[in-house]
Amino acid sequence: MRITMVGTGYVGLVTGTCFANLGNEVTCLDVDPVKIDKLKAGISPIYEPGLDEMIARNVKAGRLHFTVDKAAAYASAEIIFLCVGTPSDARGHADLKYVLAASGDIGDAIEAAGGETGGDPGERRAKIIVVKSTVPVGTNAKVREAIAAKTGKPFRMASNPEFLKEGAAITDFMKPDRVVVGVDDEHGTGGRMRDLYEPFVRNGHPIYVMDIPSAEMVKYAANAMLATKISFINEIAALCEAYGSNVDEVWRGMTSDARIGNKFLYPGLGYGGSCFPKDTLACVSMGSESATPTPLLQAVHDVNQRQREDFFAKIVKHFGGESNLRGKAFGVWGLAFKPGTDDVREAPAVTLIEKLLAAGATVKAHDPVAHETARELLGDRITYCDRPMDTARDADALLICTDWPEFKQPPLERLRETLAAPVIFDGRNLYKPAVMEEAGFTYVSVGRRAVNAPAAG
C-alpha cells in the first residue's frame, strides 16, 4: 500500500519504517526541513534500538521516503496516518492545534487530487485518514470536520492507537499483542485496515475492530491502568518502610497470585516519559469536562509525583536538612525515564537534579544514551560523564535513577573507594541491602530498610 506518515516523531518514524519493512511504499512528512535532511542522510532524531539500521535498509530499497512537500506526500497516498504531537498542559488538556492544522492540509490535498486513489476508476477508493496520535475521545470527529470543511470529496476515518514501548518499539510493532482499529464502516474501512495489519499478527494475536470513540479510549484506559499499578506498588512500598516490612518479600507473596501477576508492579521513583503522565492526566481532564469525577486516577498522578518528593526527602534527611546540601557533590546514574531510550520527558532524574541544583549542590551524571536530550533540559548546569565511575568520583553520594543493565553489577569495592563518602540512594532497588551493608555502604532504597556503613575501626 501507499502510506503517508504525518510527523516523524517517535510514533510516526517507527510506524512508517516498520510498514516499509514489510514492503509498503511509505512517505514520512514533516515540517522541519533540518530533521528531514538528517533522515535522508540516515540520521535518526530519536534513539531506538535497531531503528537506524531499519531506516537505512528501507531507504536503500526505495520503500521509505522523507519529505517536506505536503502536496506530494498526500497526493497518491491510500492511507494517511496523523502522528503529530499533542502536547498537554499541567491539567492534562491536550492541544490539538497540530492535529487540526494537518487535517486542514489533508482536506486541501483531497480536494485538489480528487480524494480517491488507484488507477482504474472501478478500483478507486477513498483515502483513509488514520489518527495515530493519542488524543482525547472525540478528536476523530473534529478531524473529520476539519477535513470536510476543505473538501466535499469522499474520505474515510479511522482511529488506530499505538502501543509502543520505548526501547522495544520495533518488536512491539512487528509482533503486537493486539491491534486496535476504530472505524465507522467495519467492512470497507475496517477491511482495508485489517489487510494492512494482517502480516503483523500471523502469530495469532487479534485485530480488534470497533467504533471510533471506543478505540480512542482504549489507549488511555491501558496506560491509566499501568500507571495505577506503578503508583499502587509505590504506596505499598511507603507502608513497608513505615512498618519495617521488605517490599521485595511483599512483592513475591503478592504477585504469585495469578489474578495479580507481576507486570508493572516494581517500586521505584515512579513513572515518567511522554505517555503515562500525559494520558493519566488526560483521563482526569476528560472526567472534569464531562462532569464525571475520576478521583482514583487523580490519586494515581498525585502518588506518582509524591514519590519523587519522598525520595528527595530521604536525601535531605541523611544530610541533616536541605540547607546542608549546599556545596555537596552528587553523582547520578541514569537520566532517561527508563532504560532503552534517550527520552528524559518527565524523568525522575531530572526532577531530582533540579531539586539538588536549587539547594546549591553540584551534579555529575552519566547515562548511556541520554546526554544530549538531557542537555536540552538541564543545559550545562551539570557535568555529563562518559563513564559511570567518573560520575561517582569524589561525590558525597550517588543517586541511581534509571535501571540500565550496566548499573546492576558495579565493582562495589572500587565504587566505595571512588566516592568521597560511601552513600548510595537507589531509586530502582538494584542491590540487596544486606550486600550493601556488608560492602560498607550507607544504602537507601525504596520500600526496604536503610543500612548504614559500619563505624570505622
VOPAGU-2260 file (C-alpha; in pm, 1 decimal, decimal comma):
REM VOPAGU-2260
SITE   aa  ch    i         X         Y         Z
SITE  MET   A    0       0,0       0,0       0,0
SITE  ARG   A    1      99,3     364,8     -40,0
SITE  ILE   A    2     115,9     518,9     305,7
SITE  THR   A    3     197,5     867,6     431,0
SITE  MET   A    4     301,3     932,3     790,0
SITE  VAL   A    5     238,0    1289,9     903,9
SITE  GLY   A    6     506,8    1360,6    1162,5
SITE  THR   A    7     847,6    1199,5    1209,8
SITE  GLY   A    8     848,0    1185,4    1586,2
SITE  TYR   A    9     868,7     863,4    1783,1
SITE  VAL   A   10     538,8     713,8    1668,8
SITE  GLY   A   11     544,5     830,0    1307,8
SITE  LEU   A   12     902,3     728,6    1239,7
SITE  VAL   A   13     882,3     383,7    1399,7
SITE  THR   A   14     542,8     308,0    1245,7
SITE  GLY   A   15     638,6     425,0     898,4
SITE  THR   A   16     968,2     238,2     899,9
SITE  CYS   A   17     803,2     -85,0    1011,0
SITE  PHE   A   18     535,2     -56,9     743,2
SITE  ALA   A   19     806,2      -2,7     481,1
SITE  ASN   A   20     994,3    -304,1     611,1
SITE  LEU   A   21     701,8    -524,8     505,0
SITE  GLY   A   22     702,8    -393,0     150,5
SITE  ASN   A   23     471,6     -91,1     166,8
SITE  GLU   A   24     572,8     234,9      -0,4
SITE  VAL   A   25     594,1     486,5     282,0
SITE  THR   A   26     644,9     862,1     276,7
SITE  CYS   A   27     723,6    1036,7     604,1
SITE  LEU   A   28     620,5    1403,4     604,4
SITE  ASP   A   29     744,8    1668,8     845,7
SITE  VAL   A   30     750,6    2048,9     850,4
SITE  ASP   A   31    1107,7    2058,4     984,6
SITE  PRO   A   32    1347,9    2060,9     687,2
SITE  VAL   A   33    1651,7    2007,1     910,3
SITE  LYS   A   34    1502,7    1687,4    1051,9
SITE  ILE   A   35    1407,3    1565,8     704,0
SITE  ASP   A   36    1757,6    1634,3     568,7
SITE  LYS   A   37    1906,8    1434,7     856,9
SITE  LEU   A   38    1670,1    1145,0     794,8
SITE  LYS   A   39    1758,4    1144,2     426,5
SITE  ALA   A   40    2121,9    1121,3     537,3
SITE  GLY   A   41    2038,7     826,7     762,5
SITE  ILE   A   42    2047,7    1019,4    1092,1
SITE  SER   A   43    1754,7     937,2    1318,6
SITE  PRO   A   44    1627,7    1212,4    1552,6
SITE  ILE   A   45    1545,9     955,2    1822,0
SITE  TYR   A   46    1726,8     668,2    1989,8
SITE  GLU   A   47    1554,3     334,0    1948,5
SITE  PRO   A   48    1746,0       5,6    1927,4
SITE  GLY   A   49    1751,6    -126,3    1569,7
SITE  LEU   A   50    1574,4     173,2    1416,0
SITE  ASP   A   51    1875,7     328,7    1239,5
SITE  GLU   A   52    1954,9       4,6    1060,9
SITE  MET   A   53    1593,2     -49,0     955,3
SITE  ILE   A   54    1566,1     307,6     821,2
SITE  ALA   A   55    1885,7     269,0     618,2
SITE  ARG   A   56    1775,8     -66,2     475,1
SITE  ASN   A   57    1436,0      58,9     360,2
SITE  VAL   A   58    1565,4     388,1     222,6
SITE  LYS   A   59    1817,7     193,4      18,0
SITE  ALA   A   60    1541,2     -36,6    -107,3
SITE  GLY   A   61    1336,5     264,3    -220,9
SITE  ARG   A   62    1041,9     190,3       6,3
SITE  LEU   A   63    1093,0     469,3     263,3
SITE  HIS   A   64    1096,5     837,6     170,0
SITE  PHE   A   65    1118,5    1163,9     364,1
SITE  THR   A   66     980,8    1498,6     250,5
SITE  VAL   A   67     850,4    1841,1     349,2
SITE  ASP   A   68     630,3    1857,5      37,0
SITE  LYS   A   69     273,5    1820,2     164,4
SITE  ALA   A   70     108,8    1807,5    -177,1
SITE  ALA   A   71     337,0    1529,1    -296,6
SITE  ALA   A   72     302,5    1333,9      27,8
SITE  TYR   A   73     -75,9    1338,9      25,1
SITE  ALA   A   74    -148,0    1311,1    -348,0
SITE  SER   A   75    -115,7     938,5    -407,5
SITE  ALA   A   76    -141,7     806,9     -50,6
SITE  GLU   A   77    -406,2     543,3       9,7
SITE  ILE   A   78    -377,6     573,4     387,6
SITE  ILE   A   79    -260,7     883,3     576,4
SITE  PHE   A   80    -155,6     844,6     939,7
SITE  LEU   A   81    -167,9    1150,5    1165,2
SITE  CYS   A   82     122,1    1114,7    1409,6
SITE  VAL   A   83     179,8    1474,9    1514,0
SITE  GLY   A   84     236,6    1593,1    1868,8
SITE  THR   A   85     -49,2    1659,5    2110,4
SITE  PRO   A   86     122,2    1846,9    2395,9
SITE  SER   A   87     -76,1    1887,8    2715,0
SITE  ASP   A   88     -76,0    2144,1    2992,5
SITE  ALA   A   89     -32,5    2070,1    3362,9
SITE  ARG   A   90    -400,8    1972,9    3392,3
SITE  GLY   A   91    -385,3    1726,5    3105,4
SITE  HIS   A   92    -571,8    1928,4    2843,7
SITE  ALA   A   93    -442,0    1821,1    2502,7
SITE  ASP   A   94    -351,4    2087,2    2247,5
SITE  LEU   A   95    -490,8    1970,3    1913,0
SITE  LYS   A   96    -361,0    2258,5    1701,6
SITE  TYR   A   97    -108,4    2042,2    1514,7
SITE  VAL   A   98    -363,7    1767,2    1450,8
SITE  LEU   A   99    -624,1    2010,0    1319,5
SITE  ALA   A  100    -371,9    2205,3    1110,4
SITE  ALA   A  101    -261,5    1882,8     941,7
SITE  SER   A  102    -627,9    1789,4     891,9
SITE  GLY   A  103    -688,7    2111,5     702,9
SITE  ASP   A  104    -388,6    2042,6     480,3
SITE  ILE   A  105    -521,2    1693,6     408,3
SITE  GLY   A  106    -860,1    1838,0     317,7
SITE  ASP   A  107    -694,4    2072,4      68,0
SITE  ALA   A  108    -499,5    1781,0     -80,9
SITE  ILE   A  109    -809,6    1563,5    -113,2
SITE  GLU   A  110    -992,4    1845,7    -286,6
SITE  ALA   A  111    -704,0    1903,3    -528,6
SITE  ALA   A  112    -639,8    1534,4    -600,1
SITE  GLY   A  113    -999,3    1420,0    -624,5
SITE  GLY   A  114    -997,1    1230,5    -296,4
SITE  GLU   A  115    -953,3     883,0    -443,9
SITE  THR   A  116    -660,4     651,9    -506,7
SITE  GLY   A  117    -598,9     382,1    -763,7
SITE  GLY   A  118    -567,2     377,1   -1141,9
SITE  ASP   A  119    -877,0     217,5   -1290,3
SITE  PRO   A  120   -1192,9     416,6   -1197,8
SITE  GLY   A  121   -1354,7      95,1   -1084,2
SITE  GLU   A  122   -1075,6      37,7    -834,6
SITE  ARG   A  123   -1066,3     388,2    -690,0
SITE  ARG   A  124   -1118,4     405,6    -317,0
SITE  ALA   A  125   -1146,1     699,0     -79,3
SITE  LYS   A  126    -837,9     784,8     121,2
SITE  ILE   A  127    -837,4     666,4     480,7
SITE  ILE   A  128    -726,1     924,8     737,9
SITE  VAL   A  129    -599,3     744,4    1048,1
SITE  VAL   A  130    -549,2     926,3    1376,8
SITE  LYS   A  131    -248,4     752,5    1533,9
SITE  SER   A  132    -163,3    1021,2    1790,0
SITE  THR   A  133    -300,7     968,1    2138,4
SITE  VAL   A  134    -590,4    1213,3    2150,9
SITE  PRO   A  135    -895,6    1275,0    2370,2
SITE  VAL   A  136   -1213,4    1093,2    2282,9
SITE  GLY   A  137   -1397,1    1292,6    2019,1
SITE  THR   A  138   -1087,0    1411,6    1833,5
SITE  ASN   A  139   -1157,0    1195,4    1528,5
SITE  ALA   A  140   -1486,9    1378,3    1489,2
SITE  LYS   A  141   -1302,6    1711,9    1497,9
SITE  VAL   A  142   -1054,1    1586,8    1238,5
SITE  ARG   A  143   -1339,6    1474,9    1016,6
SITE  GLU   A  144   -1499,1    1820,1    1045,3
SITE  ALA   A  145   -1169,5    1996,8     967,9
SITE  ILE   A  146   -1117,2    1789,5     653,1
SITE  ALA   A  147   -1479,3    1816,7     542,4
SITE  ALA   A  148   -1459,0    2194,9     575,6
SITE  LYS   A  149   -1199,4    2191,1     296,2
SITE  THR   A  150   -1347,5    1933,4      59,4
SITE  GLY   A  151   -1669,2    1768,2     -43,9
SITE  LYS   A  152   -1479,4    1473,1    -190,4
SITE  PRO   A  153   -1503,3    1132,2     -17,7
SITE  PHE   A  154   -1265,2    1017,8     255,1
SITE  ARG   A  155   -1279,7     770,5     541,5
SITE  MET   A  156   -1174,3     799,5     906,6
SITE  ALA   A  157   -1008,7     551,3    1143,3
SITE  SER   A  158    -859,4     555,7    1491,2
SITE  ASN   A  159    -555,1     335,2    1544,2
SITE  PRO   A  160    -390,5     392,3    1885,9
SITE  GLU   A  161     -26,6     295,6    1922,8
SITE  PHE   A  162     110,2      64,1    2192,7
SITE  LEU   A  163     485,2     111,4    2155,1
SITE  LYS   A  164     721,1      83,4    2449,9
SITE  GLU   A  165    1027,7     299,0    2410,3
SITE  GLY   A  166    1329,5      72,1    2391,5
SITE  ALA   A  167    1123,7    -213,1    2244,9
SITE  ALA   A  168     915,2     -27,1    1987,9
SITE  ILE   A  169    1017,9    -224,0    1680,6
SITE  THR   A  170     937,5    -557,7    1842,4
SITE  ASP   A  171     609,9    -417,0    1974,8
SITE  PHE   A  172     507,6    -305,0    1627,0
SITE  MET   A  173     630,1    -604,4    1430,9
SITE  LYS   A  174     487,5    -853,8    1681,7
SITE  PRO   A  175     195,5    -677,8    1853,1
SITE  ASP   A  176      -6,0    -845,2    2123,9
SITE  ARG   A  177    -311,5    -675,5    1969,6
SITE  VAL   A  178    -404,1    -416,8    1708,8
SITE  VAL   A  179    -692,1    -180,4    1782,0
SITE  VAL   A  180    -876,9      -5,1    1498,7
SITE  GLY   A  181   -1179,3     219,9    1527,9
SITE  VAL   A  182   -1393,0     274,2    1216,2
SITE  ASP   A  183   -1741,4     379,7    1110,0
SITE  ASP   A  184   -1750,3     120,4     832,3
SITE  GLU   A  185   -1641,9    -219,4     964,5
SITE  HIS   A  186   -1637,4    -397,7     628,6
SITE  GLY   A  187   -1497,8    -128,5     397,8
SITE  THR   A  188   -1254,8      79,4     604,3
SITE  GLY   A  189   -1222,3    -192,7     865,9
SITE  GLY   A  190   -1138,9    -448,5     598,2
SITE  ARG   A  191    -865,9    -232,0     446,9
SITE  MET   A  192    -711,5    -170,8     788,5
SITE  ARG   A  193    -722,5    -545,3     857,5
SITE  ASP   A  194    -541,5    -606,8     528,9
SITE  LEU   A  195    -272,1    -357,1     628,0
SITE  TYR   A  196    -207,9    -515,1     966,7
SITE  GLU   A  197    -266,7    -881,8     885,9
SITE  PRO   A  198     103,9    -959,1     817,4
SITE  PHE   A  199     189,1    -838,1    1168,5
SITE  VAL   A  200     -49,6   -1071,4    1352,3
SITE  ARG   A  201      27,1   -1406,4    1196,5
SITE  ASN   A  202     131,1   -1509,8    1546,8
SITE  GLY   A  203    -240,3   -1542,6    1617,8
SITE  HIS   A  204    -282,3   -1222,1    1814,0
SITE  PRO   A  205    -604,9   -1032,1    1746,3
SITE  ILE   A  206    -704,1    -728,0    1545,2
SITE  TYR   A  207    -991,4    -559,9    1728,6
SITE  VAL   A  208   -1216,6    -353,7    1501,7
SITE  MET   A  209   -1456,6    -133,8    1698,2
SITE  ASP   A  210   -1627,7     204,6    1691,3
SITE  ILE   A  211   -1405,8     512,3    1684,0
SITE  PRO   A  212   -1481,8     656,2    2033,5
SITE  SER   A  213   -1403,8     318,5    2192,9
SITE  ALA   A  214   -1074,2     291,3    2005,3
SITE  GLU   A  215    -980,9     642,4    2116,2
SITE  MET   A  216   -1046,8     542,6    2477,1
SITE  VAL   A  217    -851,8     213,2    2467,3
SITE  LYS   A  218    -507,7     376,9    2478,1
SITE  TYR   A  219    -599,8     598,6    2772,5
SITE  ALA   A  220    -754,7     309,2    2963,1
SITE  ALA   A  221    -449,0      87,4    2908,4
SITE  ASN   A  222    -194,2     349,1    3012,8
SITE  ALA   A  223    -402,7     463,5    3308,7
SITE  MET   A  224    -420,0     102,4    3430,8
SITE  LEU   A  225     -44,0      56,4    3404,6
SITE  ALA   A  226      17,5     388,3    3578,4
SITE  THR   A  227    -220,2     277,8    3854,6
SITE  LYS   A  228     -17,8     -38,8    3913,5
SITE  ILE   A  229     304,0     162,6    3946,8
SITE  SER   A  230     153,0     408,6    4193,0
SITE  PHE   A  231      -8,0     123,1    4385,9
SITE  ILE   A  232     317,4     -61,9    4448,7
SITE  ASN   A  233     493,0     262,4    4542,9
SITE  GLU   A  234     226,5     335,6    4800,4
SITE  ILE   A  235     265,9     -16,7    4937,7
SITE  ALA   A  236     643,1      42,1    4947,2
SITE  ALA   A  237     588,0     351,1    5161,6
SITE  LEU   A  238     383,6     142,6    5406,5
SITE  CYS   A  239     659,4    -120,0    5409,7
SITE  GLU   A  240     912,7     142,2    5513,0
SITE  ALA   A  241     681,6     275,5    5784,2
SITE  TYR   A  242     625,2     -67,7    5938,6
SITE  GLY   A  243     960,4    -234,8    5880,2
SITE  SER   A  244     842,6    -469,5    5605,9
SITE  ASN   A  245    1050,8    -556,9    5299,6
SITE  VAL   A  246     871,6    -467,8    4976,8
SITE  ASP   A  247    1070,3    -736,3    4792,5
SITE  GLU   A  248     917,1   -1008,6    5009,5
SITE  VAL   A  249     574,3    -848,6    4994,7
SITE  TRP   A  250     606,0    -835,7    4615,3
SITE  ARG   A  251     693,2   -1207,4    4596,6
SITE  GLY   A  252     397,3   -1308,7    4807,9
SITE  MET   A  253     154,2   -1076,7    4633,2
SITE  THR   A  254     244,0   -1133,3    4269,0
SITE  SER   A  255     235,3   -1512,3    4295,1
SITE  ASP   A  256    -143,1   -1471,4    4285,8
SITE  ALA   A  257    -232,1   -1537,7    3920,6
SITE  ARG   A  258    -507,7   -1278,8    3940,7
SITE  ILE   A  259    -247,2   -1009,8    4012,1
SITE  GLY   A  260      67,1   -1106,8    3820,3
SITE  ASN   A  261     395,5    -917,4    3837,4
SITE  LYS   A  262     391,9    -676,4    3543,4
SITE  PHE   A  263     443,4    -306,1    3625,5
SITE  LEU   A  264     449,8    -373,3    3997,7
SITE  TYR   A  265     807,6    -268,7    4074,4
SITE  PRO   A  266     864,9       1,2    4335,7
SITE  GLY   A  267    1088,4     290,6    4246,3
SITE  LEU   A  268    1080,6     658,8    4157,9
SITE  GLY   A  269     751,7     640,7    3971,3
SITE  TYR   A  270     662,5     661,6    3605,8
SITE  GLY   A  271     780,3     923,1    3357,2
SITE  GLY   A  272     811,9     963,3    2982,2
SITE  SER   A  273     565,0    1105,6    2735,2
SITE  CYS   A  274     271,8     866,0    2783,9
SITE  PHE   A  275     178,7     770,1    3139,3
SITE  PRO   A  276     185,1    1121,9    3291,7
SITE  LYS   A  277       6,1    1279,4    2995,5
SITE  ASP   A  278    -252,1    1005,0    2948,6
SITE  THR   A  279    -340,0     975,9    3318,1
SITE  LEU   A  280    -397,4    1349,5    3340,3
SITE  ALA   A  281    -592,6    1339,8    3013,5
SITE  CYS   A  282    -835,9    1094,5    3172,5
SITE  VAL   A  283    -872,4    1327,8    3470,4
SITE  SER   A  284    -928,0    1617,4    3231,5
SITE  MET   A  285   -1189,2    1426,1    3031,5
SITE  GLY   A  286   -1365,7    1343,7    3355,7
SITE  SER   A  287   -1371,4    1707,7    3458,1
SITE  GLU   A  288   -1503,5    1822,3    3122,1
SITE  SER   A  289   -1782,5    1563,4    3127,2
SITE  ALA   A  290   -1873,6    1610,7    3495,4
SITE  THR   A  291   -1756,1    1253,2    3559,4
SITE  PRO   A  292   -1518,7    1260,0    3857,7
SITE  THR   A  293   -1204,6    1044,8    3838,3
SITE  PRO   A  294   -1065,5    1055,0    4195,0
SITE  LEU   A  295    -876,2     727,4    4154,8
SITE  LEU   A  296    -676,5     849,8    3856,0
SITE  GLN   A  297    -611,5    1185,3    4022,4
SITE  ALA   A  298    -469,9     991,5    4316,8
SITE  VAL   A  299    -255,0     782,4    4081,3
SITE  HIS   A  300     -97,4    1101,5    3949,8
SITE  ASP   A  301     -56,0    1253,3    4296,6
SITE  VAL   A  302     110,7     940,7    4435,8
SITE  ASN   A  303     349,0     934,1    4142,6
SITE  GLN   A  304     455,4    1295,4    4192,0
SITE  ARG   A  305     488,2    1246,4    4567,9
SITE  GLN   A  306     723,5     953,7    4510,7
SITE  ARG   A  307     992,7    1191,6    4387,5
SITE  GLU   A  308     932,1    1430,4    4675,3
SITE  ASP   A  309     959,9    1149,0    4926,6
SITE  PHE   A  310    1283,8    1022,6    4773,5
SITE  PHE   A  311    1436,0    1369,1    4782,2
SITE  ALA   A  312    1326,8    1392,4    5146,4
SITE  LYS   A  313    1541,5    1085,0    5219,6
SITE  ILE   A  314    1843,7    1265,8    5077,8
SITE  VAL   A  315    1765,6    1576,6    5282,1
SITE  LYS   A  316    1722,8    1368,8    5598,1
SITE  HIS   A  317    2057,8    1195,6    5552,0
SITE  PHE   A  318    2240,5    1527,3    5524,6
SITE  GLY   A  319    2057,2    1682,8    5818,9
SITE  GLY   A  320    1847,9    1937,8    5630,4
SITE  GLU   A  321    1814,5    2091,1    5287,7
SITE  SER   A  322    2048,3    2378,8    5374,4
SITE  ASN   A  323    2326,1    2125,1    5425,1
SITE  LEU   A  324    2306,6    2021,0    5058,2
SITE  ARG   A  325    2473,9    2345,8    4956,0
SITE  GLY   A  326    2823,9    2270,3    4832,6
SITE  LYS   A  327    2769,2    1895,1    4831,8
SITE  ALA   A  328    2859,9    1695,5    4519,8
SITE  PHE   A  329    2625,1    1429,5    4384,4
SITE  GLY   A  330    2670,1    1165,4    4117,6
SITE  VAL   A  331    2366,5    1046,1    3922,1
SITE  TRP   A  332    2342,9     720,4    3730,4
SITE  GLY   A  333    2069,3     739,2    3470,3
SITE  LEU   A  334    1891,9    1037,1    3312,4
SITE  ALA   A  335    1633,3     874,2    3082,8
SITE  PHE   A  336    1296,6     792,0    3236,6
SITE  LYS   A  337    1366,9     423,9    3172,7
SITE  PRO   A  338    1638,6     209,6    3010,0
SITE  GLY   A  339    1646,7     158,8    2635,5
SITE  THR   A  340    1560,3     517,3    2543,8
SITE  ASP   A  341    1705,5     867,8    2543,4
SITE  ASP   A  342    1370,6    1017,2    2646,2
SITE  VAL   A  343    1401,0    1241,9    2952,6
SITE  ARG   A  344    1048,1    1383,7    2944,7
SITE  GLU   A  345     903,5    1370,4    3296,5
SITE  ALA   A  346    1209,0    1169,4    3402,2
SITE  PRO   A  347    1250,3    1132,0    3780,2
SITE  ALA   A  348    1623,2    1201,5    3741,7
SITE  VAL   A  349    1553,2    1546,3    3600,6
SITE  THR   A  350    1318,6    1629,2    3889,5
SITE  LEU   A  351    1575,3    1521,4    4149,1
SITE  ILE   A  352    1861,2    1702,0    3975,8
SITE  GLU   A  353    1659,2    2023,7    3961,6
SITE  LYS   A  354    1596,5    1996,6    4335,6
SITE  LEU   A  355    1964,1    1933,3    4411,4
SITE  LEU   A  356    2071,5    2229,3    4198,8
SITE  ALA   A  357    1812,4    2453,8    4363,0
SITE  ALA   A  358    1956,6    2355,5    4702,2
SITE  GLY   A  359    2306,0    2461,4    4592,3
SITE  ALA   A  360    2454,2    2117,8    4522,4
SITE  THR   A  361    2665,1    2022,7    4220,5
SITE  VAL   A  362    2579,0    1726,5    3999,7
SITE  LYS   A  363    2767,1    1494,2    3766,1
SITE  ALA   A  364    2561,4    1245,1    3568,1
SITE  HIS   A  365    2602,6     951,0    3334,1
SITE  ASP   A  366    2351,5     788,4    3100,7
SITE  PRO   A  367    2441,4     551,4    2816,3
SITE  VAL   A  368    2237,3     743,2    2555,5
SITE  ALA   A  369    2051,7    1040,5    2705,9
SITE  HIS   A  370    2319,3    1309,2    2747,2
SITE  GLU   A  371    2207,0    1520,5    2453,9
SITE  THR   A  372    1836,1    1507,3    2532,8
SITE  ALA   A  373    1910,7    1585,6    2898,3
SITE  ARG   A  374    2127,4    1878,2    2793,7
SITE  GLU   A  375    1824,4    2027,8    2617,7
SITE  LEU   A  376    1653,1    2049,3    2958,7
SITE  LEU   A  377    1942,0    2096,5    3200,4
SITE  GLY   A  378    2194,1    2274,1    2980,0
SITE  ASP   A  379    2544,8    2295,9    3123,5
SITE  ARG   A  380    2430,0    2326,9    3482,7
SITE  ILE   A  381    2552,4    1971,4    3541,7
SITE  THR   A  382    2856,9    1777,0    3423,4
SITE  TYR   A  383    2798,9    1488,4    3181,8
SITE  CYS   A  384    3039,5    1198,2    3225,9
SITE  ASP   A  385    3120,2     930,5    2970,9
SITE  ARG   A  386    3171,7     659,4    3233,7
SITE  PRO   A  387    2976,9     573,9    3548,2
SITE  MET   A  388    3281,5     577,8    3773,1
SITE  ASP   A  389    3370,6     930,1    3661,5
SITE  THR   A  390    3029,0    1036,0    3784,9
SITE  ALA   A  391    3093,1     885,1    4126,1
SITE  ARG   A  392    3441,1    1031,4    4169,9
SITE  ASP   A  393    3461,8    1240,7    4487,5
SITE  ALA   A  394    3083,3    1258,4    4517,2
SITE  ASP   A  395    2924,7    1289,4    4860,8
SITE  ALA   A  396    2652,3    1049,7    4746,0
SITE  LEU   A  397    2543,6     855,2    4439,8
SITE  LEU   A  398    2185,1     853,7    4311,7
SITE  ILE   A  399    2056,7     573,1    4089,3
SITE  CYS   A  400    1763,1     692,8    3881,3
SITE  THR   A  401    1745,4     455,7    3582,1
SITE  ASP   A  402    1790,2      78,7    3589,0
SITE  TRP   A  403    2024,1      44,4    3290,7
SITE  PRO   A  404    2181,6    -305,4    3281,7
SITE  GLU   A  405    2535,0    -166,7    3317,8
SITE  PHE   A  406    2446,5     -27,6    3662,2
SITE  LYS   A  407    2334,8    -360,4    3807,8
SITE  GLN   A  408    2669,0    -518,8    3898,4
SITE  PRO   A  409    2926,3    -246,1    3960,8
SITE  PRO   A  410    3259,0    -324,7    4131,4
SITE  LEU   A  411    3147,7    -231,2    4481,3
SITE  GLU   A  412    3493,8    -203,4    4637,5
SITE  ARG   A  413    3611,4      29,9    4362,9
SITE  LEU   A  414    3288,3     228,0    4383,1
SITE  ARG   A  415    3327,1     274,5    4757,6
SITE  GLU   A  416    3682,9     398,1    4713,0
SITE  THR   A  417    3581,6     633,6    4430,7
SITE  LEU   A  418    3306,6     808,6    4624,8
SITE  ALA   A  419    3401,6    1076,0    4877,2
SITE  ALA   A  420    3152,3     906,8    5110,7
SITE  PRO   A  421    3011,0     555,1    5064,6
SITE  VAL   A  422    2648,3     669,6    5033,7
SITE  ILE   A  423    2401,6     544,7    4770,8
SITE  PHE   A  424    2039,7     643,7    4721,1
SITE  ASP   A  425    1897,2     373,9    4496,8
SITE  GLY   A  426    1567,8     474,9    4336,2
SITE  ARG   A  427    1545,7     146,8    4141,3
SITE  ASN   A  428    1627,5    -111,9    4411,0
SITE  LEU   A  429    1912,9    -258,2    4207,8
SITE  TYR   A  430    2104,5    -403,3    4501,3
SITE  LYS   A  431    2034,5    -612,0    4809,0
SITE  PRO   A  432    2054,7    -416,8    5135,0
SITE  ALA   A  433    2246,0    -694,6    5309,2
SITE  VAL   A  434    2511,1    -698,4    5036,1
SITE  MET   A  435    2549,5    -321,0    5050,2
SITE  GLU   A  436    2573,9    -326,7    5427,8
SITE  GLU   A  437    2849,4    -587,4    5414,8
SITE  ALA   A  438    3029,7    -383,7    5147,2
SITE  GLY   A  439    3040,0     -82,1    5377,4
SITE  PHE   A  440    2781,8     146,4    5219,6
SITE  THR   A  441    2510,8     363,2    5360,8
SITE  TYR   A  442    2233,8     245,0    5134,2
SITE  VAL   A  443    1882,9     386,0    5100,0
SITE  SER   A  444    1630,6     232,1    4860,0
SITE  VAL   A  445    1251,2     213,2    4818,7
SITE  GLY   A  446    1029,0       8,0    5047,5
SITE  ARG   A  447    1320,8    -162,3    5224,0
SITE  ARG   A  448    1525,9     -92,7    5534,3
SITE  ALA   A  449    1806,7     154,8    5502,1
SITE  VAL   A  450    2151,8      28,0    5601,8
SITE  ASN   A  451    2438,8     231,5    5740,8
SITE  ALA   A  452    2810,9     191,2    5685,7
SITE  PRO   A  453    2980,8      35,0    5988,9
SITE  ALA   A  454    3179,8     270,0    6210,7
SITE  ALA   A  455    3549,8     292,5    6127,9
SITE  GLY   A  456    3783,0      82,9    6338,4
